[in-house]
Amino acid sequence: RHGSLPHSMFVLLLAPPLISASAPFALPTAPPASVDASDSMWDSRPFVDGRKTCIGGKVEAWSGPSEEVTSPVFDARTGKRLVIGQLATMGEVDAVRAVEASAAAWDRGQGAWPQMSLAERIERVEGAVAALKERRDEIVNVLMWEIAKNSADAAAEFDRTVAFIGKTIETLRRLDEESAGWRVVSGVMAFVRRAAVGVMMLLGPYNYPFNETYAALIPALLMGNVVLMKIPNVGGLAHVLTFEVWAEALPKGTLSFISGSGRATVPPVMRTGLVDVLGFIGGSKAGDAILKEHPAPHRLKAFLQLDAKNLGVVAPDADLDVAVGQCVVGSTSYNGQRCTAIKLILVHHSIADEFVRRLASAVAALPRGLPWEEGVLITPLPEPKKPAYLAELVGDAVAKGARVVNEGGGTLAGALMTPAVVFPVSREMRLWHEEQFGPVIPVGVYRDEAEVVEYVRSSPFGQQAALFTQSTDAAAPLIDALSTSVGRINLNTQCGRSPDELPFSGRRSSALGTMSVSEALRVFSTETVVAGKAAQEPNRRLAKELPSSSAFMRALADTPYRDEL
């Protein structure tokens, strides 16, 4: 097998290779990271038959076209990516049928799910989670094989998702207890509670197909929305494994799924005008295209998590051990395939050489191989076209004067790419501007903080930044500049989303809306008020009786609501 590759197989790139029109830039190569029948994991490779649909509460066999789903792990016998499943290739007719089923389940707010009490909805979701836990090992194994998450990260994604659901339900109970009940304002008695918006179109990413998608799905369901999920073409098999769970746990049509080409399925769904809420995690250009398809955008509630080009700034007084360590983790965790990854490092010129030397050494030492190998941190890239795109970015930088400075940097072993530290990167290079979303680590140099501020000012993105400094004088002006440009500023720490209780936001083309345990519940709901004149005796009687009779007003706990009457 060819999982972990020895350093002797790599080439040290210390100078730009010769590039001409007749000899396009290519990354160094090594034998593919692959498995064969002698590998201990060979028999654990999955095959998920996704030739089925889950629409309107029915899981049915699919007789239409389908596509093979492959793993970024190669088959040593054939030299090709392993086939690990199939997905139904739905088209416009089937996608529209799915959203019509969702609209029927919503029934203008009169459907079974939106009319169900909050306590009952919580119970149904908890039942689904219990059933999903029974499939944990199967789902984790599919995450390893389909998107090449190492075994620890694949397990952590499932477990973190379950923990997020628990926190969401706990937060919902607390928020409801704090906000619901009767109050009197200027002689008007009012009962305020949040209720569903309508039909939600949800498109999740491939890199965190469970965690990121469920961070929107679960709050939306709990608040009473009906959801139509477009599963990703890469990373979609894990969702196929959940079809029966959700069909059994929820009323007919509460959660339906579509698969196939996004361009063939999503625009027709949006053009029906039946979608009330859009939850989208992906690129800003795709997000714009989806929004434009809706015939009544003024009533479409949108939550978008989009591109990012998160900046790491290493000041002259930075603790280099901390800065290097956090920049390595921040730029290479899950191969840099995270929206929260550090995607450009600007280091002060006075310490640039030492920082880059340490960074290159640390990156070269990262264990790489197959997802299940012990201690592996760098794994194959699941997107088939990603290596070629990354090669373009590195080639562009090298042609314009940068170098790959770490041993073996950029070497491709099939879909497994050794991270490439590219230095010095400047504004003329694509790596300065484009989100690489992969194991390429561009490093540039700055002499004055004004250069850092100018980069922030000119960037179309605004998710996060990481500042590495021990000086208040150095940190304060950069925090002031970044406070109106990004959603989170990390001090001597890599960029990241957790803990889930904190707001996860962004500016410009990086986000529309804020995600956290509490914010998600608000995003996918709207405040509804029951009100009347407090002095009227019938109203006072109704106020006492309605919470035990109305599903919408029914208390979650045995304790009565606050009553200011």
N, C-alpha and C positions, 0 to 999 in steps of 0.2 A: 504494500500500500504506500501511498505518498501523502501522508497527512502532514506531520511536522517536517519542515525542510531544513537541512543543515546550512549553516552560513556559507559553507564552501561552494554552494550552488548559486550564490548571488554575486552580482557585479557591483563594485563600488564606483559610484558615479561622482567623480571629483571635478569634472569639467563638462561643459556643454558638448553633446555629441554633434557630429557634422550633420547638418540638415540641409536638404535641397528639395526642389520641387519634385525631382524624380525619386527621392528617398525620404518619404514622410517619416516623422518621428514615431518610434515604437518603443514601448517599455520592454525591459529585459524579460525573458521568460524562463520558466522552469517546468518540470513535469507537473501535470495537474494534481491538485489535492483530490484524491480519489479513494474509493473503497472497492474491494472485491469480495468474493465469497469466503476468503480466509479471515476477513476482518470480523472481530467480535460483534460489531454493530450491524453486520450485513442483514441478519434476520430481523432486526428491529425497524428496518426501513418501512415506512408506511405506504399504503396505497389507499387514498380516500376517493371513493367514487362519488364525485359531485355531479353526476348526471341525474340530478333531481332538482326540484324546485320546492320552495316553501312560500306559498302565496295564499292569503286569505285563510290561514290556519290549517292548510292541507299540505302535507309533504307528499309529493307525487314524483314518479319516475319521469325523466325527461327524454323524449325521443328525438329531439332536434339536434343541431350541431353542437359539438363540444370541443374543448381544447385540452391537450395534455398539460399537466402542471409538472414542472421539473424542479429538481433540487440543484443548488449551486455546487453540491458535491458531485464529482464526476464518477462514472462507472469505469473502473480501470480496464475492463474487458473491451469496451467500445470507444473509450476516450471521449465520451459525450456525457452531458448532464443526465442524472438518473431521473426516470419518470416515476413520480410518486402519487399521481392522482389525475383526475379529470374535473373540469368545471363546465357546466352548461353555458353555452354561448347564446344568451338571450338577445333578442332584437327589439325593435320599436314596439311591435304588437304586444309582445309579452311584458315589456316594461310598463306599457300603458295599462295593461290588464292588472298588473300588480298595484299600481298607484290607485286604480279605481277600486280595488279590493280594500286598500287602506282607507280611502275616502268613505267607503261603505261602512267600515268598522268605526270610523269617527262619527259618521252620520250627523254632521253639523253639530257635533258636541253631545248628541243624544245616544251614542253607542254605549255598549256594555262597559267598556274600559273607562272612558271619561266620566260616566255616571256612577261608577263604583266608588265606594268610600275610600279615603286615603288609607285607612287601616287595612282594608281588603287588598288594595294594590300592593302595599308593603308585604303582606303575607304571600301574595302570588310571586313577587320578585324573589323573596327569600326562599320559596320553594324551588324556583328555577336555579338559584345559586347552589342549593343543596344537590340538585341533580347534576349541575356542571361539575361540582367537586368530584362526583363519582367518575367523571371522564377526565380528570386532571392529568393523569399520566399520559393518556392518549393525546390530549391537546398539547402538552409540553413536548412530547416526542415530535409531533408535527411541526411545531415552531422551530425545533432544532433542525429538522431536515429541510423544511421549505424556505426559511429565511435565515438559516445558519446562525441562530443565537446559540451561544455556548450553553451548556447544560444548566449552569447556575442562573444565567440571565433568563433563559426560557422558563425555568421554574419560578423565578422571581416575578416575571411578568404576570403569570397566572395568579400567584399568591398576592401580589400587590393589587391586582384587579379585584380579587375577592375582598381584600382589606378595604379598598376604596369603596366598594359597595356597602360594606358594614359602616364605614364612617359617614357615607352619604345618608343612610337611613337614620343613623344616630343624630346627625346634624338636622335632618328634616324634622325629627321628633322635637328636638330642642327649639328650632326656629318656630315650629308650629305652636309649641307651648308658650313661647314668648310673645308671639304676635297675634294669635287668634283669640277671639273673645269680644265681648261687648264693651265699648267705650262710648263716652258721651262728649261730643265736641259742639260747643255753641248750641246746645239744646237738641242736637241730632244724635241719636244713638246709631252706632255703626259697628258692624261685624266685618272684619277684613280677613280674607284668606286668599291664597294663590290658587289658580286653576289653570288647566291645560290651554295651550294655544291652538292645537289642531294636528294636522298631518305633518310629520317631520321627514324630510329626505336627509339621510345620514350617509356620508361617504368618509370612511376611515382610511388610515394609511397602512402601508405594508410593514413599516418598521416596528410599530407597536400595534399590531392588528387587534389585540385584545384590550390592552390597557387604555390606549388613547381613544379607541372607538367606544368602549364601555364607559369611559369618563363622560361621554355625552349621552349614550344610549340609556343608561340607568337613571340618571336624573330626569330625562325626558319621559321615560315610562312611568316613573313614580309620580310625576306631576299629572299624569293622565293623558299624555299625548299618544297618538298612534304613529308608529315608525315604519318607514320603508328604508331598508339598508341596502346600499350598493356595496357588495363585498369586493375587495381589491383583487385584481388578477394575480398579483404576487402577494402571498400571505392570506389568501382567502380560504384555504382548506380548513383552517381551525374553525372558521365560522360554519362551514358545512357540517362539522361535527356537532353543532348546537341546534340544528334545525328542529329535530324531534323534541328537544328539551323545551324550546320556546313555544312550539305549536301546542304542546300538552299543558304548559303552565299558564298560558294567557288566553283570554277570550279570542274567538275567531277573528283573524285579520289584524290583531293588535301589533304584531311584528311580522313583516314579510321581508323577503330578500330577493334581490336581483343580481345576476352575474353576467359577465360578458364585457364587451367593449364599453367603456364609459361614454365615448362619443356616440355610440349607437343607442345607448339606453337612457342616459341622464337627460339630455336635451328634450326628448319627447315627453319625459315625465314632467319636467318643469313647464313645458309649453301647455300642458293641460290646465294649469292654474289651480290644481288640486292641492299643491304643496303650500303649507302655511309657514313652515320653519325649515331653514336649511342649516344643517350642521356639516361643515366641510373641513377636512384636515388635508392640506396639500399645497400646491403651488398657487400663487396669486393670479397668474394668467388664467389658469383653469377655473379658479373661483370666479373671476370676472365673467368668463364665458358662460358659466352656469347661471349666474345672477341675471344676465341679460336675456336669458331664455324665458324668464317668467313674465306672463302678460300683465301682471299687476304688481310690480316690484315695491310699490308703496306699502303693501300689506304683507310683504314677505319678511319675516323676522330671520335674521341671519347671524350665525355664529361661525366665525372663520378662524382657523389657526393655519398660518401660511408660511412663506419663506422666511429665512433668517440668515444673516451673515454676522454672527456674533463675534465681537471683537475682544481679544485679550490684550491688555496694555501692561507692559512690564517696565516699571519706572526704574530710574538708576539706583534707588535705595532698596529695591525689592530683595527679599530673602530668596536667593536663586534656587535653593533646594525646594522651597514651597512652590515658587513660580513654575519651575520645570515640572515638578510632580503633578501639579494641578493642570498645567497645559497639556501634558501627555494624556492624563485621564480625560480631560475635557475635550480633546480633539480626536481621541482614538476609541473611546468606549463604544461598543458595538460598531467598530470600524468607522466612527464618525458619522454614522447614519442616524443622526438625531437632530431634530430642529434646534435643540438646545446646545449642540456641540459648539466649541470654539472653532471658528472657521477662518480666522485671520489673527495672527499675533503681530503686534507692533511693539518692538523692544527698543529702549533708548540706545543710541549709538555707542555710548560709553561702555556698555556691558554686552553689546550684541554678540561679539565673537565668543565670549565665554558662555553666554546663554545658549547660543546655537550649538556649540560644542557639546554641552551637557544634554541639550534636548535631543540631538542626533544620537548620542550614545544611549540615552534612555529608550528612545523609540526602537533602535536596533535590537535592544534586549527584550522586546515584547514577545512573549510566546505566541506562535501562530500555528494554525493547523485546523483540524476538523472539530466541529462544535462539541463533541462529547469527550475529547481528549482532556485529561486533567490539566488544569492551570492555563488552558488556551485562552488568549484574549483577542487575537485577531483571527477572524474566520472568513470563509468565502462570501462574496457579494451576491445577494440573491437576484438583483436586476441584471438580466442578460446583457443589456447595452451599457451598463455603468462602466466597466473597465475601459471601453473605447472612449467614452466621454472624459474620464479622468486622464487618459493618455493624451487627449487633445489639450487639456488644461496644462499638464506638465510640459508637453512639447512646446506650447506657446510661451510659457515662462522661460524655458531653457533657450529657446530661439532669441529671446530678448534679454538674455544676460544672467538669468538665475541658474542655480545648480541644485541638483538633488544631493544633499550633503550627508545622508545617513547610509550606512553600509546596507546594500541590497535594496535600498529604497525604490519603490515602484515595481519591483519584480512581480510578474504575474505567473502564478502556478494554477492554470485554469481560471477559476473565478476567485482564487485567493490572492489578494494583493498585499504585499508588504508595504506598510505606510511609508509615504515619501515626504521627507522634510525638504521643502523648496525654499531656497534663500539666495539672494535677497529679492523679495517680491516688490514690485513697484506698480504705480497706477496705470502704466501702459499695458499691464498683463491682465488676462482674463481672471486669474486667480484673485486679483485684488477686488474684483467686483462680483463675480459669480459665486453662487452657493454650490460648493462641490459635492456636499452630502456623501462623503466617502473618505477613505484614508489618505488624504493629501493634506499636508500641514504647511500652509504658506506663512512665511515669516518676513516681515518688513522692518524697516528701521525708521525711527523718528528722532529729531533733535530738539524739538520744542513741543510743548503740549498743544500749541495752536494747530500743529499738523494732525494731532489726534482729533481735536475738535472739528477740524475741517473734514476729516474722513467721516465723522459721525453726521455732520451737517449734510454731506453730499450723498450719503447712502439712502437708497429707497427703502431700506429695512430698518426695523427698530424693535427687536425682541429683547436681547440682553447684551451685557458687557461684563467683563471681569477685569478688575483693577488689582495689580500686584504692587503694593507699596506699603511702607511702614510709616509714611509721613502724612500727617494731617494736611500740611500745606500742599502736598502733591495731590492728595485725594479730593480735597474739597472742591477745587474748581472743575475737576473732571466729573464729579458727582453732579454739580450744578448743571453742567452742559448736558450730561447724559439723562438727567431727570426728566427732560422734556423730549427725549429722543428714543428711549428704550423703556421697556416695562420692568426690568429688574437689573440692578447693579450689584455684582458680586464682589466682595472684598477678600482678596487673597484666597479665592475659592473658584473652582470651575463654574461655568454656567450650568443651570439645572432647573428642573421644575419643582422637585419635592421640597418640603413636605406638601401633601395635597391640600392642607388647610390654608396655605398661602395663595394669594392671587397669582395666576399665571396669565399674563397679559402681553400686549405688544402694541406697537405704533406703526404708522405708515402702512407698508405692504406686508407687515408681519402678522397682523391679527385684527379681527373685528370682534370685540367682546372679551370678557375675562373668564378664565376657568379656575375654579377651586371647588372644594366640596360644597360650600354654601352658594357661591356665585352661579354654579351650574343649575341649581334648583331654581334660581331666579331667572336665569336666561331662558329656560324652557317653560316659563309660566307667566301668567299675568295676574295682577291683583284684581280681585273681585270684591265688591262692597255690597253688603245688605244693609240698608239704612232706613230710618224713619224718625218721626218726631218722638222724642223720648217722653214727652208729657202725656201722650195718648195712651190710655189704659190698655186698649187692644194690643198696641205695639209692645208694651211691657210684658204682657202675657205671652205673646208670640216669641219674644226674645228668650223666655225661659223654656218654652216647649220645643222650639225649632231644632236646637242642637241634638235632641234625641230622636227627631223625626226625619231630618234632612240628611242625606248621605254626604252632601257637600259640607254641611256644618257640623257633622258628627265629630266629637272629640276623639283624639288618639288614645288618651289615657283615661283612667277611671276618675281622675280628679276633674272637677268642673272647670270650665273656662273662667277667665277673669270676667267679672261682672260689675260694671260701674253704675248699673241701674239702681 
